[in-house]
Amino acid sequence: DAFAGTGTQNLRVDPAQGDFLPEEDFHGSVRVALEIDPPFDAYHFNETDSQRIQALENLRQDHPGCDIRVTQLDANAFVPGFCESLGRNDRAVMLLDPYSTELDWNTPGIIGASRKVDLWFLFPISALLRMTPRHGSRIREEWSSAISRLLGNDGWKEALYRPVEQAPMGDLFGDAADAELERLNVRELELWVTTRLREIFSYVADPVTLYNLNRPLFLFYFAVANPSEKAWQLAARVVGDITRAQAKVRNR
């Protein structure tokens, strides 16, 4: 877990979604991972906050049989080192749950290039929506670098914005270059992010959108770096079973 926190989840989502990952609402991804049977060979929990680091260190007392390794690094520095440490026959499951725009797009790219990691990724769609206003003329200059880092290049404005359709009379008052730009809608943004991820992973499942007060908060992705078609087809079936089962729970 590259953004491990304290091991306790306190993210608030809509009640209708509370059962998507039932234990997540109470324990957080760290404790859920530690309670899986059979266990993982090792657990790598990374966090930058000193108090949260101490909480993670304390988990060793509750799980003495687990090989728990705690690091205090920027997640964008932790991930390359972790991926490089994997041996030829090693495999890993990683969670990326970034705080706002702290994640560099290069980081999931490194995971995809590893060919050894299955990734659960909460893409911060709420942060992207907050920093990309509906009308392109309202983009704040100080946010541009953060958006470029999150999305991986400086071409995001051309990709995420399109000219607003205007009546022919509009040409009397300005050139086409002066036309107002309008951001893609939420569904189109989701498709764009999904397409980008599919350029760097062998398989990416369609995301589940997590909401807070009816507003999109995260796009929850599962991605497979293993280039083996058998591996990602198996993963696709498993993830499909999980999402369908949880959808039934939510719709009861």
PAZAPA-4460 file (N, C-alpha, C; in steps of 0.05 Angstrom, whole numbers, plus 32768, in hexadecimal, padded with zeros to 4 digits):
% residues 252
    n_x    n_y    n_z   ca_x   ca_y   ca_z    c_x    c_y    c_z   seq   type   mol
   8011   7FE8   8000   8000   8000   8000   8012   8019   8000     1      D     A
   8011   8028   7FEA   8024   803F   7FE7   801A   8057   7FF7     2      A     A
   8000   8058   7FFE   7FF5   806E   800E   7FE6   8061   8025     3      F     A
   7FF5   8055   8038   7FE9   8042   804B   7FD8   8050   8061     4      A     A
   7FDD   8069   8067   7FCE   8076   807D   7FD5   806A   8097     5      G     A
   7FC1   8065   80A8   7FC5   8059   80C2   7FBC   803C   80C4     6      T     A
   7FAF   8032   80AE   7FA3   8018   80AF   7F86   8018   80B5     7      G     A
   7F7B   8030   80BB   7F5F   8033   80C0   7F52   8045   80AB     8      T     A
   7F3C   803C   80A0   7F2F   804A   808A   7F1A   805C   8096     9      Q     A
   7F1B   8076   808F   7F05   8088   8098   7EFA   8098   8081    10      N     A
   7EFD   808E   8068   7EF1   809B   8051   7ED3   8099   8052    11      L     A
   7EC5   80AF   804E   7EA8   80AE   804F   7E9D   80AE   8033    12      R     A
   7E8D   809A   802D   7E80   8099   8012   7E62   8096   8017    13      V     A
   7E53   8097   8001   7E36   8095   8003   7E2E   807A   8010    14      D     A
   7E19   807A   8020   7E10   8061   802D   7E0B   804A   801A    15      P     A
   7E01   8051   8002   7DFC   803C   7FEF   7E15   802E   7FE5    16      A     A
   7E2C   803A   7FE9   7E45   802E   7FE1   7E54   8022   7FF8    17      Q     A
   7E4A   8023   800F   7E59   801A   8026   7E61   7FFD   8025    18      G     A
   7E53   7FED   8015   7E59   7FD0   8014   7E6B   7FC9   7FFD    19      D     A
   7E74   7FDC   7FED   7E85   7FD4   7FD6   7E9D   7FC4   7FE0    20      F     A
   7EAB   7FCF   7FF4   7EC0   7FC0   8002   7EB9   7FC1   801F    21      L     A
   7EA7   7FB0   802A   7E9C   7FB4   8044   7EB0   7FB9   805A    22      P     A
   7EC7   7FAA   805B   7EDA   7FAE   8070   7EE9   7FC8   806E    23      E     A
   7EEA   7FD3   8056   7EF9   7FEC   8052   7EEF   8002   8064    24      E     A
   7ED5   8003   8069   7EC9   8018   8079   7ED2   8017   8096    25      D     A
   7EDD   8000   809E   7EE4   7FFD   80BB   7F01   7FFA   80BF    26      F     A
   7F0F   7FEB   80AF   7F2B   7FE4   80B4   7F3F   7FF2   80A2    27      H     A
   7F38   7FF8   808A   7F4B   8002   8077   7F5A   7FEC   8069    28      G     A
   7F67   7FF3   8053   7F73   7FDF   8042   7F8A   7FD0   8050    29      S     A
   7F98   7FDE   8061   7FAF   7FD1   806F   7FA5   7FBA   8080    30      V     A
   7F92   7FBF   8091   7F88   7FAA   80A3   7F7A   7F94   8094    31      R     A
   7F6C   7F9B   807F   7F5F   7F87   806E   7F74   7F74   8062    32      V     A
   7F8A   7F80   8058   7F9F   7F6F   804C   7FAB   7F5D   8061    33      A     A
   7FAF   7F67   8079   7FBC   7F57   808E   7FAA   7F40   8098    34      L     A
   7F90   7F42   8093   7F7E   7F2D   809D   7F77   7F19   8087    35      E     A
   7F83   7F1C   806F   7F7E   7F09   805A   7F8C   7EEE   8061    36      I     A
   7F7D   7ED8   805C   7F88   7EBD   8060   7F83   7EAD   8047    37      D     A
   7F98   7EA1   803B   7FB4   7EA1   8044   7FC1   7EBD   8041    38      P     A
   7FD5   7EC2   8051   7FE1   7EDD   8052   7FF4   7EE1   803A    39      P     A
   7FFB   7EFA   8036   8010   7F01   8023   802B   7EFA   802F    40      F     A
   8040   7EF7   801E   805B   7EF2   8028   8066   7F0A   8037    41      D     A
   805F   7F22   802E   8069   7F3B   803B   8055   7F51   8036    42      A     A
   8056   7F65   8047   8044   7F7C   8046   8055   7F95   8046    43      Y     A
   8052   7FA6   8032   8061   7FBF   8030   804D   7FD6   8033    44      H     A
   8050   7FE5   8049   803F   7FFB   804F   804F   8015   804E    45      F     A
   8048   8027   803D   8057   8040   803A   8045   8058   8042    46      N     A
   8051   806B   8050   8043   8083   8059   8057   8099   805F    47      E     A
   804F   80B2   805C   8062   80C8   8061   805E   80D5   807C    48      T     A
   8046   80D3   8087   8040   80DF   80A1   804C   80CF   80B8    49      D     A
   805A   80DC   80CA   8068   80CE   80E0   8054   80C1   80F3    50      S     A
   803E   80CE   80FA   802B   80C1   810C   801E   80A9   80FF    51      Q     A
   8019   80AB   80E6   800D   8093   80D8   8021   807D   80D6    52      R     A
   803B   8084   80D3   8050   8070   80D2   8050   8060   80EC    53      I     A
   804D   806E   8103   804D   8061   811D   8035   804E   811F    54      Q     A
   801E   8056   8115   8006   8045   8116   800B   802C   8105    55      A     A
   8018   802E   80EF   801F   8017   80DE   8033   8005   80EC    56      L     A
   8047   8011   80F9   805A   8001   8108   804D   7FF0   811E    57      E     A
   8038   7FFC   812A   802A   7FEF   8140   801B   7FD6   8137    58      N     A
   8015   7FD4   811D   8006   7FBD   8113   8016   7FA3   8116    59      L     A
   8030   7FA5   8118   8040   7F8D   811C   8038   7F7E   8135    60      R     A
   8030   7F8D   814A   8028   7F80   8163   800F   7F6F   815F    61      Q     A
   7FFC   7F79   814F   7FE3   7F6A   814A   7FE7   7F54   8136    62      D     A
   7FFC   7F55   8126   8000   7F41   8111   801D   7F37   8112    63      H     A
   8025   7F2A   8127   8041   7F22   812A   804B   7F0E   8115    64      P     A
   8038   7F00   8109   8040   7EEC   80F5   8044   7EF8   80D9    65      G     A
   803E   7F12   80D5   8040   7F1E   80BB   805A   7F2D   80B7    66      C     A
   8065   7F2B   80A0   807E   7F3A   8099   8075   7F56   8090    67      D     A
   8075   7F69   80A3   806B   7F84   809D   8083   7F96   809A    68      I     A
   8084   7FA4   8083   809A   7FB7   807E   808F   7FD3   8079    69      R     A
   8097   7FE5   808A   808D   8001   8089   80A2   8014   807F    70      V     A
   809B   8024   806C   80AD   8038   8061   80A0   8054   8062    71      T     A
   80B1   8068   8063   80A8   8084   8065   80B3   8093   804D    72      Q     A
   80A6   8090   8036   80AF   809D   801D   8098   80AA   800F    73      L     A
   809E   80BC   7FFD   808A   80C5   7FEA   8082   80AD   7FDA    74      D     A
   8068   80AA   7FD5   805F   8092   7FC7   806B   8090   7FAB    75      A     A
   8070   80A7   7F9F   807C   80A6   7F84   8099   809D   7F84    76      N     A
   80A5   809E   7F9C   80C0   8093   7F9F   80BF   8076   7FA9    77      A     A
   80AB   806F   7FB9   80A8   8054   7FC3   80A3   8040   7FAD    78      F     A
   8090   8047   7F9B   8088   8033   7F87   809E   802A   7F75    79      V     A
   80AF   803C   7F6A   80C5   8032   7F59   80D8   801F   7F68    80      P     A
   80DF   8026   7F81   80F1   8015   7F90   80E4   7FFA   7F96    81      G     A
   80CA   7FFA   7F9C   80BD   7FE1   7FA2   80BC   7FCF   7F89    82      F     A
   80B5   7FDB   7F72   80B3   7FCB   7F59   80CF   7FC0   7F51    83      C     A
   80E4   7FD0   7F55   80FF   7FC6   7F4F   8107   7FB0   7F61    84      E     A
   80FC   7FAF   7F7A   8104   7F9A   7F8D   80F8   7F7F   7F87    85      S     A
   80E4   7F7E   7F76   80D6   7F65   7F71   80E8   7F52   7F60    86      L     A
   80EA   7F39   7F6A   80F9   7F25   7F5B   80EA   7F1A   7F43    87      G     A
   80F8   7F0A   7F35   80EC   7EFF   7F1C   80D2   7EF1   7F20    88      R     A
   80CF   7EE2   7F36   80B7   7ED3   7F3B   80A5   7EE0   7F50    89      N     A
   80AB   7EF8   7F58   809A   7F06   7F6B   8081   7F11   7F5D    90      D     A
   806B   7F13   7F6C   8053   7F20   7F63   8048   7F31   7F7A    91      R     A
   803A   7F46   7F74   8031   7F58   7F89   8016   7F63   7F82    92      A     A
   8007   7F6A   7F97   7FEE   7F7A   7F95   7FF3   7F94   7FA2    93      V     A
   7FED   7FAA   7F94   7FF3   7FC5   7F9F   7FD9   7FD5   7F9F    94      M     A
   7FD7   7FE6   7FB3   7FC1   7FFA   7FB5   7FCD   8016   7FB3    95      L     A
   7FC2   8026   7FA1   7FC8   8042   7F9F   7FAF   8052   7FA6    96      L     A
   7FB0   805F   7FBD   7F99   806F   7FC6   7FA4   808B   7FCC    97      D     A
   7FAA   809B   7FB8   7FB9   80B4   7FBC   7FA9   80CA   7FC9    98      P     A
   7FB7   80DB   7FD7   7FAB   80F3   7FE3   7FAA   8108   7FCD    99      Y     A
   7F92   810F   7FC4   7F8E   8124   7FB0   7F9F   811F   7F98   100      S     A
   7FB2   8131   7F91   7FC2   812E   7F79   7FDF   8127   7F7F   101      T     A
   7FE4   8119   7F95   8000   8112   7F9C   800C   80FD   7F8A   102      E     A
   7FFC   80EF   7F7A   8007   80DA   7F6A   8010   80E5   7F4F   103      L     A
   8028   80DD   7F46   8032   80E3   7F2B   8028   80CD   7F18   104      D     A
   8021   80D5   7F00   8018   80C1   7EED   802E   80AD   7EE6   105      W     A
   8047   80B4   7EE9   805D   80A2   7EE4   805C   808A   7EF7   106      N     A
   8050   808E   7F0F   8050   8078   7F23   803F   8060   7F1A   107      T     A
   8026   8063   7F12   8018   804B   7F06   8026   8041   7EED   108      P     A
   8034   8053   7EDE   8043   8049   7EC7   8059   8036   7ECF   109      G     A
   8066   803C   7EE5   807C   802A   7EEE   8070   800F   7EF7   110      I     A
   8059   8010   7F04   804B   7FF7   7F0C   8044   7FE7   7EF4   111      I     A
   8039   7FF4   7EDF   8032   7FE5   7EC7   804A   7FD8   7EBA   112      G     A
   8061   7FE6   7EBA   8079   7FDC   7EAE   8086   7FC5   7EBD   113      A     A
   807E   7FC2   7ED7   808A   7FAD   7EE7   8083   7F91   7EDE   114      S     A
   806A   7F8E   7ED2   8060   7F75   7EC9   805B   7F61   7EE0   115      R     A
   805B   7F6B   7EF9   805A   7F59   7F10   8045   7F61   7F24   116      K     A
   8037   7F78   7F20   8026   7F83   7F35   8009   7F85   7F2B   117      V     A
   7FF7   7F7C   7F3C   7FDA   7F82   7F38   7FD4   7F9B   7F49   118      D     A
   7FC6   7FAD   7F3D   7FC2   7FC7   7F4A   7FA4   7FCD   7F4F   119      L     A
   7F9E   7FD5   7F68   7F85   7FE2   7F6E   7F8B   8000   7F71   120      W     A
   7F7D   8010   7F62   7F84   802C   7F5F   7F6B   803E   7F62   121      F     A
   7F6C   804F   7F76   7F57   8063   7F7A   7F60   807D   7F6C   122      L     A
   7F57   8081   7F54   7F5E   809A   7F46   7F4E   80B1   7F50   123      F     A
   7F5B   80C7   7F59   7F4C   80DD   7F66   7F3D   80EF   7F52   124      P     A
   7F27   80E5   7F48   7F18   80F4   7F34   7F0D   810E   7F40   125      I     A
   7F07   810E   7F5A   7EFD   8127   7F66   7F11   813D   7F65   126      S     A
   7F2B   8137   7F69   7F40   814B   7F68   7F43   8156   7F4B   127      A     A
   7F41   8144   7F38   7F43   814C   7F1C   7F2B   815E   7F15   128      L     A
   7F13   8157   7F1D   7EFC   8168   7F18   7EFE   8183   7F25   129      L     A
   7F09   8183   7F3D   7F0C   819C   7F4C   7F1F   81AF   7F3F   130      R     A
   7F34   81A5   7F33   7F49   81B6   7F27   7F44   81BC   7F0A   131      M     A
   7F31   81AE   7EFE   7F2A   81B3   7EE1   7F0E   81BD   7EDF   132      T     A
   7F09   81D7   7EE2   7EEE   81E2   7EE1   7EE1   81DD   7EC6   133      P     A
   7EC7   81DE   7EC6   7EB8   81D8   7EAE   7EC1   81E9   7E96   134      R     A
   7EC8   8202   7E9B   7ED0   8214   7E86   7EEE   8218   7E87   135      H     A
   7EFC   8213   7E71   7F19   8213   7E70   7F25   822E   7E77   136      G     A
   7F17   8244   7E73   7F21   825E   7E79   7F25   8262   7E97   137      S     A
   7F1A   8251   7EA7   7F1B   8254   7EC4   7F30   8242   7ED2   138      R     A
   7F41   8235   7EC2   7F56   8224   7ECD   7F6A   8236   7EDB   139      I     A
   7F71   822F   7EF4   7F84   823F   7F04   7FA0   8235   7EFD   140      R     A
   7FB1   8249   7EF7   7FCC   8243   7EEE   7FDC   8232   7F02   141      E     A
   7FD7   8238   7F1C   7FE7   8229   7F31   7FDF   820C   7F33   142      E     A
   7FC9   8204   7F27   7FC1   81E8   7F27   7FCC   81D8   7F0F   143      W     A
   7FD6   81E6   7EFB   7FDD   81D9   7EE2   7FF3   81C4   7EE6   144      S     A
   8007   81CA   7EF6   801D   81B7   7EFA   8013   819E   7F09   145      S     A
   8001   81A2   7F1C   7FF6   818B   7F2B   7FE6   8179   7F18   146      A     A
   7FD7   8185   7F06   7FC7   8176   7EF3   7FD9   8167   7EE0   147      I     A
   7FEE   8174   7ED7   8001   8167   7EC4   800F   814F   7ED2   148      S     A
   8016   8152   7EEB   8023   813C   7EFA   8010   8125   7EFD   149      R     A
   7FF7   812B   7F04   7FE3   8116   7F08   7FDC   8107   7EEF   150      L     A
   7FDC   8115   7ED8   7FD3   8109   7EBF   7FEA   8102   7EAC   151      L     A
   8002   8109   7EB4   801A   80FF   7EA6   8025   810F   7E8F   152      G     A
   8017   8125   7E87   8022   8135   7E71   8015   8151   7E72   153      N     A
   801E   8162   7E61   8014   817D   7E5F   7FFD   8180   7E4B   154      D     A
   7FF6   816A   7E3E   7FE1   816B   7E2A   7FC5   8167   7E34   155      G     A
   7FC2   8168   7E4F   7FA8   8162   7E5A   7F93   8177   7E52   156      W     A
   7F9B   8190   7E4E   7F86   81A4   7E48   7F7A   819E   7E2C   157      K     A
   7F8B   8196   7E19   7F80   818F   7DFF   7F6F   8176   7E00   158      E     A
   7F77   8163   7E12   7F68   814A   7E14   7F4E   814D   7E24   159      A     A
   7F4E   815E   7E38   7F37   815F   7E4A   7F23   8175   7E43   160      L     A
   7F2B   8187   7E32   7F1A   819E   7E2B   7F14   819E   7E0D   161      Y     A
   7EFC   81A7   7E06   7EF5   81AA   7DEA   7EE6   81C4   7DE6   162      R     A
   7EE7   81CF   7DCE   7ED9   81E8   7DC9   7EBB   81E6   7DCD   163      P     A
   7EAF   81FA   7DD9   7E92   81FA   7DDC   7E86   8200   7DC1   164      V     A
   7E71   81F0   7DBA   7E64   81F5   7DA1   7E56   8210   7DA2   165      E     A
   7E5A   8220   7D8D   7E4E   823B   7D8C   7E3E   823E   7D72   166      Q     A
   7E2B   8250   7D73   7E1C   8257   7D5B   7E2F   8265   7D47   167      A     A
   7E29   8263   7D2D   7E3A   826F   7D19   7E3F   828D   7D1E   168      P     A
   7E2C   829B   7D2A   7E2F   82B7   7D2F   7E48   82BD   7D41   169      M     A
   7E50   82A8   7D50   7E67   82AB   7D62   7E80   82B3   7D54   170      G     A
   7E82   82AC   7D3A   7E9B   82B2   7D2B   7E9E   82D0   7D27   171      D     A
   7E89   82DF   7D2A   7E8A   82FC   7D26   7E99   8309   7D3D   172      L     A
   7E9C   82FB   7D53   7EA6   8308   7D6C   7EC1   82FC   7D74   173      F     A
   7ECC   82EB   7D64   7EE6   82E0   7D6C   7EEE   82C8   7D5B   174      G     A
   7F08   82C2   7D5B   7F11   82AB   7D4C   7F0B   8291   7D5B   175      D     A
   7F0D   827B   7D4D   7F08   8261   7D5A   7F1B   825C   7D71   176      A     A
   7F33   8268   7D6F   7F47   8264   7D84   7F3E   8271   7D9E   177      A     A
   7F2B   8284   7D9C   7F22   8292   7DB4   7F09   8284   7DC0   178      D     A
   7F00   826E   7DB4   7EE8   8261   7DBD   7EEB   8257   7DD9   179      A     A
   7ED6   8257   7DE8   7ED6   824C   7E03   7EDB   822E   7E02   180      E     A
   7EEA   8224   7E16   7EEF   8207   7E18   7EDF   81FC   7E2F   181      L     A
   7ED4   81E3   7E2A   7EC4   81D6   7E3E   7ED0   81BB   7E45   182      E     A
   7ED1   81B4   7E5F   7EDD   819B   7E67   7ECA   8183   7E60   183      R     A
   7ED7   816C   7E5C   7EC8   8154   7E58   7EB6   814F   7E71   184      L     A
   7EA0   8141   7E6D   7E8F   813A   7E84   7E9C   8123   7E94   185      N     A
   7E91   811C   7EAB   7E9D   8109   7EBD   7EA1   80EE   7EAF   186      V     A
   7E8D   80E5   7EA1   7E8E   80CB   7E93   7EA5   80CC   7E7E   187      R     A
   7EA7   80E1   7E70   7EBD   80E3   7E5C   7ED8   80E4   7E69   188      E     A
   7EDA   80F2   7E80   7EF3   80F2   7E8F   7EFB   80D6   7E97   189      L     A
   7EE7   80C7   7EA1   7EEC   80AC   7EAA   7EF7   809B   7E93   190      E     A
   7EEA   809D   7E7B   7EF3   808E   7E64   7F10   8096   7E5C   191      L     A
   7F16   80B0   7E5E   7F31   80B9   7E57   7F46   80AE   7E6A   192      W     A
   7F41   80AF   7E84   7F54   80A4   7E97   7F57   8086   7E93   193      V     A
   7F41   8078   7E8E   7F42   805B   7E8A   7F53   8054   7E71   194      T     A
   7F4F   8064   7E5C   7F5F   805F   7E44   7F7C   8063   7E49   195      T     A
   7F83   8078   7E59   7F9F   807D   7E5F   7FAB   8065   7E6F   196      R     A
   7F9C   805B   7E82   7FA6   8044   7E92   7FAA   802B   7E81   197      L     A
   7F98   8027   7E6E   7F9A   8010   7E5D   7FB2   8011   7E4A   198      R     A
   7FBE   8028   7E48   7FD7   802B   7E38   7FEF   8020   7E47   199      E     A
   7FED   801E   7E62   8004   8016   7E72   8000   7FFC   7E81   200      I     A
   7FE8   7FF0   7E81   7FE3   7FD7   7E8E   7FD8   7FC3   7E79   201      F     A
   7FDE   7FA9   7E7E   7FD3   7F94   7E6C   7FB5   7F92   7E6E   202      S     A
   7FAA   7F97   7E86   7F8D   7F96   7E89   7F85   7FAB   7E9E   203      Y     A
   7F6F   7FB9   7E98   7F63   7FCC   7EAB   7F45   7FC8   7EAB   204      V     A
   7F3A   7FC1   7EC2   7F1D   7FBD   7EC4   7F0F   7FD8   7EC3   205      A     A
   7EF6   7FD8   7EB9   7EE7   7FF1   7EBB   7EE5   7FFA   7ED8   206      D     A
   7EE8   8013   7EDD   7EE9   801C   7EF9   7ECD   801D   7F06   207      P     A
   7ECD   801B   7F20   7EB6   8021   7F31   7EB8   803D   7F3B   208      V     A
   7EA4   804E   7F37   7EA5   8069   7F41   7E9B   806A   7F5E   209      T     A
   7EAC   8075   7F6F   7EA4   8079   7F8B   7E9C   8096   7F90   210      L     A
   7E85   8099   7F9D   7E79   80B4   7FA1   7E7A   80BD   7FBE   211      Y     A
   7E79   80D7   7FC1   7E75   80E4   7FDB   7E60   80F9   7FD7   212      N     A
   7E49   80F6   7FE4   7E33   810A   7FE0   7E2C   810D   7FC3   213      L     A
   7E2B   80F6   7FB5   7E23   80F5   7F99   7E38   8102   7F86   214      N     A
   7E4F   8108   7F90   7E64   8113   7F7F   7E7A   80FE   7F7B   215      R     A
   7E85   80FB   7F63   7E9A   80E7   7F5F   7EB2   80ED   7F70   216      P     A
   7EBC   80D9   7F7E   7ED3   80DD   7F8F   7EEC   80CF   7F84   217      L     A
   7EE9   80B5   7F7D   7EFE   80A5   7F72   7EF4   8094   7F5B   218      F     A
   7F05   808E   7F49   7F01   8078   7F36   7F12   8061   7F40   219      L     A
   7F04   804B   7F47   7F12   8034   7F53   7F19   8020   7F3D   220      F     A
   7F33   801D   7F38   7F3C   800C   7F22   7F4A   7FF3   7F2C   221      Y     A
   7F49   7FDE   7F1C   7F5A   7FC7   7F1F   7F69   7FC3   7F06   222      F     A
   7F84   7FC1   7F08   7F95   7FBF   7EF0   7FA9   7FA9   7EF4   223      A     A
   7FB0   7F9C   7EDE   7FC3   7F85   7EDF   7FDB   7F8C   7ECD   224      V     A
   7FF3   7F8A   7ED9   800C   7F8F   7ECA   8016   7F77   7EBB   225      A     A
   800E   7F5F   7EC4   8018   7F46   7EB8   800F   7F44   7E9B   226      N     A
   8022   7F41   7E88   801A   7F41   7E6C   800E   7F27   7E63   227      P     A
   800E   7F12   7E74   8002   7EF8   7E6D   7FE4   7EFB   7E6A   228      S     A
   7FDA   7EF3   7E53   7FBD   7EF5   7E4E   7FAD   7EE4   7E62   229      E     A
   7FB8   7ECC   7E68   7FAA   7EBB   7E7C   7FA8   7EC9   7E97   230      K     A
   7FBD   7ED7   7E9F   7FBD   7EE4   7EB9   7FA8   7EFA   7EBA   231      A     A
   7FA7   7F0B   7EA6   7F94   7F21   7EA8   7F77   7F18   7EA2   232      W     A
   7F74   7F03   7E93   7F59   7EF8   7E8F   7F4E   7EED   7EA9   233      Q     A
   7F5F   7EDF   7EB8   7F57   7ED4   7ED2   7F51   7EEC   7EE5   234      L     A
   7F62   7F00   7EE5   7F5D   7F17   7EF6   7F43   7F25   7EEF   235      A     A
   7F3D   7F27   7ED5   7F24   7F33   7ECC   7F0C   7F24   7ED6   236      A     A
   7F0D   7F0A   7ED6   7EF6   7EFA   7EE0   7EF3   7EFE   7EFE   237      R     A
   7F09   7EFE   7F0D   7F07   7F01   7F2A   7EFC   7F1D   7F31   238      V     A
   7F07   7F31   7F24   7EFD   7F4D   7F2A   7EE0   7F50   7F22   239      V     A
   7ED9   7F44   7F0B   7EBD   7F45   7F03   7EAA   7F38   7F17   240      G     A
   7EB3   7F21   7F22   7EA3   7F14   7F37   7EA0   7F25   7F50   241      D     A
   7EB6   7F32   7F58   7EB6   7F43   7F70   7EA2   7F5B   7F6C   242      I     A
   7EA5   7F69   7F55   7E94   7F80   7F51   7E77   7F79   7F4E   243      T     A
   7E71   7F63   7F41   7E55   7F5A   7F3E   7E49   7F53   7F59   244      R     A
   7E59   7F45   7F6A   7E4F   7F3D   7F84   7E4A   7F55   7F95   245      A     A
   7E5C   7F69   7F95   7E58   7F81   7FA5   7E42   7F92   7F9A   246      Q     A
   7E3D   7F92   7F80   7E26   7FA0   7F75   7E0C   7F95   7F7F   247      A     A
   7E0B   7F7A   7F82   7DF3   7F6E   7F8D   7DEE   7F76   7FA9   248      K     A
   7E04   7F77   7FB9   7E02   7F80   7FD5   7DF7   7F9C   7FD7   249      V     A
   7E02   7FAE   7FC6   7DF9   7FCA   7FC7   7DDC   7FCE   7FBE   250      R     A
   7DD3   7FBC   7FAD   7DB8   7FBF   7FA2   7DA2   7FB1   7FB2   251      N     A
   7DAA   7FA5   7FC9   7D96   7F97   7FD9   7D83   7FAB   7FE6   252      R     A
***
